[in-house]
């Protein structure tokens, strides 16, 4: 099956209309339709259902899309490899990170890459750890920095670059501020702020609370800065990394309680595809990450 057919198929899944797919590929809508019919005839299946909303995948189409995305992305990677090679490493690097690694690593890493390779295009996606993991597996990203998800995708290499422990963050005015040892029952009596986009952190909190959860009272917020502001009112608590509240701890706005529980310690992992062919930029990125992790450990 040629590359243009797969591109047309993947674009039709994303755009759901023939006209924008044709425009993207520089061909006509009937040609797009021909390519789709050609794939269907080759495999003897229906790939789409059509309705007023556009093209929708059948079960067979969903299966093909899973693999076609990877094939199309691999072709893009091949093209990018030769572009970078012929241009003397002037190309692009696509980074991804979940919340905490994005905060503590990415500003320095991007600065180092842009300084060493000023002509390179750098992009950063900040999403949940499972989302970054999946994007790296699909080779939509070159490297990811994530908090461990306890998953091991067979197509990825996982390298541990450090650890992070969650602490209980609260206001000095909170009723638990003067309590020396915080128990799970103490947590259950309070409102716990959760970061909605931090699935890795929430997973560890739920694991720590077990078997008491899911009965504890939570408030979900989509911003770490909002969580920190809410904590200053002295009515709520939150499980956060110390790295995210350093300034508030120094200023006295917040305080922390170490719970000394190994289940609240998480690995910080560098992930990248096993199939990726390293070049000078890749080696520089990995070395920069390891050097930075060592300097802040």
Secondary structure, DSSP 8 states (H G I E B T S, - for coil): --HHHHHHHHHHHHH-SHHHHHHHHTS-HHHHHHHHHHHHHHHTS--EEEETTEEEE-HHHHHHHHHHHHHHHHHHHHHHHHHHHHTTS-SEEEEEE-HHHIIIIIHHHHHHHHHHSTT-EEEEEE--HHHHHHHHHTTSSSEEEEE--S---TTEEEEEEEEEEEEEEE-TTSTTTT-SS--HHHHHTSEEEEETT-HHHHHHHHHHHTTSTTSS-EEEES-HHHHHHHHTTTSEEEEEEGGGSHHHHHHTS-EEE----GGGEEEEEEEEETT----HHHHHHHHHHHHHHHHH-
